Amino acid sequence: MTNLTGENPGAASLTGAPWLTDPVVQRVFSLLNADGGEGRVVGGAVRNALMGAPISDLDFATTLLPQAVMERAKADGIKAVPTGLAHGTVTLVIEGRPFEVTTLRRDIETDGRHAEVSFGTDWQADAERRDFTINALYVTADGTVIDLIDGLKDIPTRTLRFIGDAETRIAEDYLRVLRFFRFFATYGSGRPDADGLRASAKAKDRLGGLSAERIWAEMKKLLSAPDPSRALLWMRTTGVLAAVLPESEKWGIDAIHGLVAAEQSLGWTPDALLRLAAIVPPDPERLEALAKRWRLSNAEAERLVQWGRSPVPAVDLAETALDRLLYRNGKAGLLMRLKLSLAGARHAAQSSDDDLLKAARWSALLKRAEKFEKPKFPLNGADAMALGVPAGPRIGQLLSELETLWVERNFTLDRAALAARLKEKVDAGS
């Protein structure tokens, strides 16, 4: 049960919430609350529960030191993994489910990237060191919501606000600039908080000091939001987007609107990489540099660069010609091309009958591409060697010529027909 109203934002309760009364969750509470200790669920689970959003991970804050948490877990037969002892974090694993438990702390020294912390038992200090008001709410085992930073009032209005002074919070960790826009994309409403925007704009030149992995992790989450278009607009307005993604500066973000609309209408799963492609130029060299700079995974980098290298299919392309393109250029990149073309045509079709027809054609090509399975060329080197061709580049040349013919004939030549043509070439010495 959630009790939260705009008329009384200081009072809230999650008493009876199924995730909170779950015996496994209550077991963690019992472990932390015994013998003078205290534990509360904090952050995302509380925020999402109050906003009616799905809940995934549950994080606990506790007055106990990490070693005490581990000792209690061991005594209770619970697996405890020291996932971040320097920052007070232990992960408890119960019935295969992980629960992060972090000791209350305060920052004693920060450099904009890392923080040195001291542990304590002060819930107020722990709340004040967090980033946003909606992320610093706690809930006790009985469902009582604890608000120490006046954050409950921001839940009904979906206001994303830094705790205390925005510039101070950002200076503690410059990644909070990207987190500001990422959380706004998912939870914010209306115009972003003015102080947060000003502080983010002032700090944009400090983002280059962040690790590439942290930047991509935040941007990937932002681009995976249900609709990141408003957040991207404000990132561009403040100069933050150009600071982390200069490739977008002269390209623009207008295509995002049509892409999000197509996703929602056609049931596409939001795809962070496809959305990234929508706001950067399809330049393979620049995309390779971007993938390297942000340290994308090999699979992500390959897909993004393949999109940049893939030709743009003509809207009136024959389906057999599309098959040939898919065979030669790979499926992943062309699927991205087709989806972006379809999304753009659907968006333009709101005021153009011609684009409505184009959208229908792009849709047909996309369906064809999604079903495409790359056929295997029927011949190999052993076939040429069986005809007396010695090992060497000549075999590759012969097979390449026949594969080209096979593709041009839309993969209709079977193994017997290709073997006969191979014999003709070998006999003719061509």
Phi, psi and omega per residue, in radians:
M1 nan 2.311 3.079
T2 -1.962 2.203 3.093
N3 -2.061 1.741 -3.120
L4 -2.664 2.138 3.125
T5 -2.310 2.722 3.103
G6 -1.137 -0.466 -3.129
E7 -1.301 -0.433 -3.084
N8 -2.403 1.151 -3.030
P9 -1.214 -0.177 -3.127
G10 -1.460 -0.139 -3.114
A11 -2.083 2.291 3.105
A12 -2.677 2.632 3.122
S13 -2.547 2.453 3.031
L14 -2.026 0.382 -3.131
T15 -0.972 2.257 3.104
G16 1.538 -0.065 3.120
A17 -1.053 2.268 -3.067
P18 -0.951 -0.732 -3.114
W19 -1.158 -0.490 -3.095
L20 -1.432 -0.599 3.137
T21 -1.493 -0.037 3.082
D22 -0.916 2.229 -3.104
P23 -0.957 -0.599 3.125
V24 -1.171 -0.736 3.119
V25 -1.151 -0.742 3.127
Q26 -1.145 -0.482 3.082
R27 -1.152 -0.674 3.082
V28 -1.141 -0.757 3.085
F29 -0.996 -0.819 -3.114
S30 -1.058 -0.702 3.123
L31 -1.077 -0.777 -3.050
L32 -1.400 -0.477 -3.045
N33 -1.590 -0.095 -3.110
A34 -1.308 2.645 2.983
D35 0.907 0.833 3.030
G36 1.511 -0.094 3.090
G37 -1.446 2.942 3.089
E38 -2.558 2.401 3.097
G39 -2.350 2.542 3.091
R40 -2.444 2.569 2.959
V41 -1.309 2.438 -3.068
V42 -2.383 2.692 2.942
G43 1.486 -2.291 -2.927
G44 -1.015 -0.702 -3.114
A45 -1.123 -0.712 3.141
V46 -1.191 -0.829 3.118
R47 -0.982 -0.886 -3.083
N48 -1.151 -0.669 3.120
A49 -1.086 -0.732 3.140
L50 -1.235 -0.485 -3.140
M51 -1.600 -0.067 -3.123
G52 1.319 0.417 3.141
A53 -1.718 2.773 3.121
P54 -1.045 2.594 3.139
I55 -1.988 2.296 3.112
S56 -1.979 -1.523 -3.083
D57 -1.439 2.564 3.034
L58 -1.964 2.154 3.105
D59 -1.946 2.409 3.134
F60 -1.945 2.551 2.946
A61 -1.970 2.560 -3.060
T62 -2.551 2.696 3.046
T63 -1.432 -0.181 -3.116
L64 -1.366 2.564 3.035
L65 -1.281 2.721 -3.093
P66 -0.952 -0.731 -3.115
Q67 -1.104 -0.653 3.131
A68 -1.171 -0.671 3.092
V69 -1.066 -0.774 -3.110
M70 -1.161 -0.684 3.139
E71 -1.150 -0.742 3.119
R72 -1.130 -0.705 3.138
A73 -1.092 -0.783 3.133
K74 -1.049 -0.750 -3.134
A75 -1.145 -0.469 -3.107
D76 -1.695 0.117 3.116
G77 1.267 0.461 -3.137
I78 -1.850 2.345 3.104
K79 -1.231 2.288 3.128
A80 -2.183 2.207 -3.119
V81 -1.996 2.165 -3.125
P82 -1.352 1.331 -3.009
T83 -1.340 -0.327 -3.132
G84 -2.861 1.037 -3.037
L85 -1.048 -0.590 -3.132
A86 -1.070 -0.501 3.119
H87 -1.903 0.231 3.009
G88 1.457 0.325 -3.028
T89 -1.868 2.256 3.028
V90 -2.177 2.412 3.092
T91 -1.831 2.091 3.066
L92 -1.608 2.387 -3.137
V93 -2.080 2.000 -3.117
I94 -2.201 2.128 -3.107
E95 0.901 0.701 3.098
G96 1.386 0.002 -3.117
R97 -1.784 2.234 -3.133
P98 -1.569 2.468 3.055
F99 -2.317 2.043 3.100
E100 -1.381 2.281 3.108
V101 -2.130 2.109 -3.063
T102 -2.160 2.304 3.111
T103 -1.176 2.479 3.066
L104 -0.954 2.470 -3.056
R105 -2.660 2.922 3.004
R106 -2.387 2.602 3.097
D107 -1.396 2.227 3.096
I108 -1.859 -0.297 3.068
E109 -2.785 2.305 3.116
T110 -2.363 2.685 3.118
D111 -2.208 0.271 -3.122
G112 1.568 -0.166 3.111
R113 -2.247 -0.722 -3.098
H114 -2.277 2.717 3.127
A115 -2.220 2.442 2.972
E116 -1.689 2.232 -3.016
V117 -2.059 2.768 2.977
S118 -2.155 2.477 -3.106
F119 -1.493 2.720 3.138
G120 -2.869 -2.848 -3.135
T121 -2.263 0.299 -3.062
D122 -1.648 1.851 -3.123
W123 -1.158 -0.590 3.130
Q124 -1.118 -0.790 3.137
A125 -1.115 -0.667 3.129
D126 -1.131 -0.708 3.132
A127 -1.165 -0.726 -3.049
E128 -1.227 -0.334 3.141
R129 -1.501 -0.126 -3.113
R130 -1.399 3.023 -2.990
D131 -1.462 -1.049 -3.008
F132 -2.061 2.642 -3.075
T133 -1.031 -0.654 -3.099
I134 -1.307 -0.170 3.135
N135 -1.760 0.030 -3.049
A136 -2.047 0.563 3.095
L137 -1.755 2.477 -3.115
Y138 -2.035 2.716 3.002
V139 -2.341 2.378 -3.134
T140 -1.531 3.071 -3.076
A141 -1.071 -0.498 -3.119
D142 -1.593 0.059 3.072
G143 1.693 0.036 3.113
T144 -1.275 2.222 3.107
V145 -1.558 2.242 -3.130
I146 -1.848 2.129 -3.131
D147 -2.104 1.903 -3.094
L148 -1.819 -0.085 -3.063
I149 -2.280 0.393 3.081
D150 1.058 0.765 -3.090
G151 -1.673 -0.350 -3.092
L152 -1.065 -0.554 -3.122
K153 -1.168 -0.333 -3.122
D154 -1.492 -0.182 -3.125
I155 -1.217 -0.951 -3.115
P156 -1.107 -0.557 -3.111
T157 -1.541 -0.094 -3.104
R158 0.922 0.841 3.114
T159 -1.643 2.198 3.084
L160 -1.722 1.992 -3.010
R161 -2.366 2.355 3.044
F162 -1.169 2.629 3.051
I163 -1.376 2.159 -3.131
G164 1.240 -2.461 -3.094
D165 -1.416 2.169 -3.063
A166 -1.074 -0.760 -3.122
E167 -1.090 -0.689 3.127
T168 -1.128 -0.782 3.134
R169 -1.069 -0.734 -3.112
I170 -1.200 -0.685 -3.130
A171 -1.103 -0.409 3.100
E172 -1.241 -0.547 3.115
D173 -2.811 1.894 -3.048
Y174 -1.172 -0.238 3.058
L175 -1.104 -0.363 -3.132
R176 -1.100 -0.351 3.025
V177 -1.066 -0.869 -3.139
L178 -1.210 -0.608 3.095
R179 -1.122 -0.607 3.117
F180 -1.029 -0.823 -3.133
F181 -1.311 -0.585 3.122
R182 -1.147 -0.795 3.122
F183 -1.216 -0.569 3.073
F184 -1.110 -0.695 -3.130
A185 -1.048 -0.615 -3.073
T186 -1.636 -0.684 -2.986
Y187 -2.057 -0.239 -3.026
G188 -1.393 2.835 3.101
S189 -2.466 2.604 3.109
G190 1.207 -2.476 3.131
R191 -1.585 2.445 3.102
P192 -1.064 2.723 3.115
D193 -0.954 2.246 -3.047
A194 -1.078 -0.728 3.131
D195 -1.118 -0.684 3.110
G196 -1.131 -0.700 3.104
L197 -1.109 -0.809 -3.126
R198 -1.090 -0.794 -3.126
A199 -1.139 -0.643 3.127
S200 -1.167 -0.735 3.124
A201 -1.092 -0.705 -3.137
K202 -1.166 -0.521 -3.041
A203 -1.653 0.024 -2.989
K204 -1.054 -0.565 -3.114
D205 -1.297 -0.154 3.134
R206 -1.629 -0.077 -3.083
L207 -1.226 -0.411 3.128
G208 -1.113 -0.310 3.133
G209 -1.464 -0.089 3.135
L210 -1.403 2.698 3.104
S211 -1.222 2.586 -3.123
A212 -1.059 -0.672 -3.109
E213 -1.088 -0.682 -3.124
R214 -1.216 -0.679 3.132
I215 -1.110 -0.872 -3.121
W216 -1.131 -0.652 3.125
A217 -1.050 -0.746 3.132
E218 -1.250 -0.765 -3.130
M219 -1.132 -0.626 3.129
K220 -1.134 -0.727 3.100
K221 -1.166 -0.709 3.116
L222 -1.081 -0.813 -3.117
L223 -1.222 -0.236 3.110
S224 -1.636 -0.048 3.129
A225 -1.100 2.722 -3.140
P226 -0.894 -0.746 3.097
D227 -2.573 1.693 -3.094
P228 -1.482 0.075 -2.968
S229 -1.096 -0.736 -3.130
R230 -1.165 -0.713 3.129
A231 -1.106 -0.744 3.123
L232 -1.121 -0.637 3.103
L233 -1.075 -0.797 3.137
W234 -1.253 -0.535 3.040
M235 -1.114 -0.715 3.116
R236 -1.173 -0.737 -3.107
T237 -1.074 -0.675 -3.124
T238 -1.465 -0.154 -3.103
G239 1.521 -0.011 -3.116
V240 -1.202 -0.681 -3.107
L241 -1.120 -0.763 3.123
A242 -1.137 -0.522 -3.131
A243 -1.192 -0.667 -3.111
V244 -1.722 -0.391 -3.098
L245 -2.394 1.231 -3.096
P246 -1.068 -0.375 3.115
E247 -1.035 -0.457 -3.083
S248 -1.475 -0.182 -2.933
E249 -1.043 -0.804 -3.115
K250 -1.784 0.165 -3.105
W251 -1.817 -0.696 3.091
G252 1.610 2.943 -3.075
I253 -2.101 0.203 -3.038
D254 -1.070 -0.528 -3.089
A255 -1.173 -0.325 -3.121
I256 -1.052 -0.693 -3.074
H257 -1.048 -0.848 3.138
G258 -1.141 -0.644 -3.133
L259 -1.150 -0.803 3.130
V260 -1.082 -0.730 3.120
A261 -1.088 -0.706 3.116
A262 -1.146 -0.742 3.107
E263 -0.994 -0.822 -3.083
Q264 -1.192 -0.643 -3.112
S265 -1.350 -0.635 -3.022
L266 -1.750 -0.020 3.093
G267 1.334 0.391 3.079
W268 -1.272 2.450 3.029
T269 -1.262 2.274 3.093
P270 -0.896 2.280 -3.018
D271 -2.173 1.860 -3.066
A272 -1.018 -0.679 -3.091
L273 -1.239 -0.664 3.090
L274 -1.148 -0.693 3.103
R275 -1.168 -0.636 3.052
L276 -1.097 -0.764 3.123
A277 -1.046 -0.525 -3.107
A278 -1.221 -0.296 -3.057
I279 -2.076 0.189 3.080
V280 -2.287 2.677 3.140
P281 -1.238 2.551 -3.135
P282 -1.390 1.062 -3.123
D283 -1.831 1.880 -3.043
P284 -0.935 -0.715 -3.114
E285 -1.148 -0.767 3.125
R286 -1.193 -0.598 3.119
L287 -1.199 -0.669 3.069
E288 -1.088 -0.719 3.124
A289 -1.146 -0.711 3.102
L290 -1.101 -0.803 3.140
A291 -1.058 -0.678 3.122
K292 -1.229 -0.737 -3.102
R293 -1.127 -0.749 -3.124
W294 -1.542 -0.059 3.130
R295 0.964 0.906 3.036
L296 -1.100 2.719 3.059
S297 -1.116 2.828 3.134
N298 -1.002 -0.731 -3.126
A299 -1.149 -0.727 3.128
E300 -1.137 -0.791 -3.124
A301 -1.106 -0.758 -3.128
E302 -1.082 -0.752 -3.123
R303 -1.164 -0.751 -3.119
L304 -1.134 -0.790 -3.120
V305 -1.208 -0.643 3.094
Q306 -1.073 -0.664 3.060
W307 -1.055 -0.767 -3.132
G308 -1.122 -0.549 -3.104
R309 -1.520 -0.339 -3.080
S310 -1.207 2.434 3.066
P311 -1.211 2.727 3.065
V312 -1.475 1.963 -3.131
P313 -1.110 2.465 3.046
A314 -1.214 2.524 -3.076
V315 -1.118 -0.455 3.137
D316 -1.738 0.348 -3.119
L317 -1.083 2.380 3.068
A318 -1.202 2.621 -3.077
E319 -1.118 -0.637 3.112
T320 -1.171 -0.591 3.083
A321 -1.193 -0.622 3.071
L322 -1.099 -0.715 3.106
D323 -1.010 -0.725 -3.138
R324 -1.143 -0.716 3.090
L325 -1.077 -0.754 -3.138
L326 -1.098 -0.701 3.141
Y327 -1.126 -0.761 -3.040
R328 -1.386 -0.540 -2.994
N329 -1.955 -0.145 -3.112
G330 1.621 2.661 -3.025
K331 -1.442 -0.699 -2.981
A332 -1.042 -0.857 -3.099
G333 -1.162 -0.699 -3.134
L334 -1.227 -0.580 3.050
L335 -1.065 -0.698 3.105
M336 -1.133 -0.753 3.104
R337 -1.006 -0.819 -3.076
L338 -1.183 -0.692 3.129
K339 -1.137 -0.750 3.122
L340 -1.155 -0.663 3.100
S341 -1.141 -0.748 3.123
L342 -1.119 -0.786 3.140
A343 -1.071 -0.732 3.129
G344 -1.129 -0.714 -3.139
A345 -1.193 -0.693 3.107
R346 -1.088 -0.703 -3.141
H347 -1.159 -0.759 3.140
A348 -1.235 -0.432 -3.084
A349 -1.170 -0.215 3.107
Q350 -1.085 -0.404 -3.123
S351 -2.307 0.265 -3.076
S352 -2.597 2.068 3.078
D353 -1.149 -0.577 3.131
D354 -1.096 -0.722 3.121
D355 -1.237 -0.455 3.053
L356 -1.115 -0.728 3.080
L357 -1.154 -0.690 3.098
K358 -1.085 -0.727 -3.137
A359 -1.043 -0.721 3.117
A360 -1.092 -0.695 -3.134
R361 -1.221 -0.745 3.100
W362 -1.061 -0.666 3.140
S363 -1.091 -0.732 3.124
A364 -1.126 -0.737 3.123
L365 -1.141 -0.686 3.136
L366 -1.106 -0.768 3.119
K367 -1.066 -0.691 3.106
R368 -1.102 -0.789 -3.102
A369 -1.141 -0.680 -3.126
E370 -1.112 -0.537 -3.129
K371 -1.519 -0.188 -3.040
F372 -1.145 2.295 3.000
E373 -2.099 2.146 -3.054
K374 -1.095 2.087 3.120
P375 -1.282 2.707 3.130
K376 -1.680 2.249 3.106
F377 -1.057 2.229 -2.964
P378 -1.209 -0.379 -3.076
L379 -1.779 2.829 3.031
N380 -2.569 -3.087 -3.062
G381 -1.047 -0.570 -3.126
A382 -1.088 -0.562 3.138
D383 -1.152 -0.686 3.127
A384 -1.246 -0.732 -3.137
M385 -1.126 -0.560 3.109
A386 -1.144 -0.362 3.104
L387 -1.653 0.151 3.059
G388 1.651 0.098 3.111
V389 -1.357 2.133 -3.128
P390 -1.207 2.679 3.097
A391 -0.997 2.429 -3.128
G392 2.614 -3.044 -3.071
P393 -1.102 -0.383 -3.129
R394 -1.059 -0.632 3.133
I395 -1.113 -0.802 3.135
G396 -1.078 -0.677 3.135
Q397 -1.116 -0.818 3.141
L398 -1.059 -0.817 -3.112
L399 -1.149 -0.644 3.120
S400 -1.116 -0.742 3.127
E401 -1.094 -0.727 -3.126
L402 -1.271 -0.607 3.095
E403 -1.133 -0.688 3.086
T404 -1.063 -0.769 3.103
L405 -1.091 -0.765 -3.138
W406 -1.038 -0.759 3.119
V407 -1.160 -0.782 -3.124
E408 -1.096 -0.499 3.083
R409 -1.541 0.298 3.086
N410 1.036 0.646 3.013
F411 1.141 0.392 -3.072
T412 -1.507 -0.379 3.134
L413 -1.256 2.199 -3.132
D414 -1.517 -3.141 -3.065
R415 -1.043 -0.725 -3.115
A416 -1.098 -0.748 -3.128
A417 -1.158 -0.706 -3.138
L418 -1.210 -0.676 3.123
A419 -1.113 -0.654 3.114
A420 -1.146 -0.724 3.126
R421 -1.194 -0.608 3.085
L422 -1.102 -0.762 3.128
K423 -1.088 -0.698 3.118
E424 -1.050 -0.741 -3.103
K425 -1.189 -0.722 -3.135
V426 -1.148 -0.766 -3.137
D427 -1.125 -0.621 -3.107
A428 -1.439 -0.150 -3.140
G429 1.234 0.337 -3.114
S430 -1.571 nan nan
